[in-house]
């Protein structure tokens, strides 16, 4: 029997750095919370799962803290995502 992923119970102590017009999936929330805790994250998911949301947050957070962020991709991303990541970085 498959188990459900754990429910995110921790709330941000401050408003999130970025907000989206949609509810984040559990894995996105978990990644964002880990980034906020100054941990590294590695996100691997199927195409169109929403990995770029985590990348956008990591880039914005690295700019806020004036640190570096590494974004690796296996295949090319869509032109829309390229524009979005340039705008964030």
N, C-alpha and C positions, 0 to 999 in steps of 0.2 A: 504494500500500500504506500503510495507516494506521500511524503510529508510536506506540509505547507512551509514556506519560508518564514523565518521569525518576523514578527511584527515590529516595526520600528517604534519604540516607545520614547526614545530620547528626543527631546525638543531642542531646537536651537536656543542658545542663551541670548542670541541677538538675531536680527533678521538675516536670512541667507544673502550672500553676496550677489547672487543672480536669482532671478525668478523666471519661471516659464508659464505660459498660459495653459498649462496642463499639469495634471498630477504626475509626479515622478513615480516610476516603477520602484519596487522594493530594492533591486540591486543598485539603482541610481541613488536612492536615498542613502543606502549603506555606504556607497563610495563617497558621496559628498560628506557624510558625517566623518568618515575616516580621513578625508582630506582636511576637514576643519580641525581634526585632532592632530594635524601635522604628520600623518602617516602617509606612506606611499601606497598607491593602489595600482593594480593590474586588472584591467577589464577585458574579458574575452566573452563575446556573445555573438549570436548569429547576425546576419545582415539585417539592418533596419531595427535592431533591438533598442537602440538609443545610446550607444556608446559615446557619441559625439557630445551629448549633454554633459557627461562626466568630464570630457576633455575641455569643454568650454569653461566649466567651473574650475578645473585645475589651472587653466591658463589665467583666468581672472584672479584667482587666489594667489598665484605666483606673482602677478603684477602688484597686487595689494601689499604683499610682503617683500617685494623687490627681490625675489628669488628666481630660480630657473625652473622650467617645466619641460619635460620631454614628452612629446606626443608622437608615438610610432603607429604606423598603419601598414597593413599588409598590401592592400590594393588602393588604387586611387579613390578619393572620395568625390562626391558630386561637386560641381561648380558652386552650388548654393552653400554647401558646407565650407568650401574653401573661402568664400567671401566672408562667411560668418566667423570663421576662425581668425581671419586677418583682422576683422573688426574688433575682436576680443583681444587679440595679441598686440 
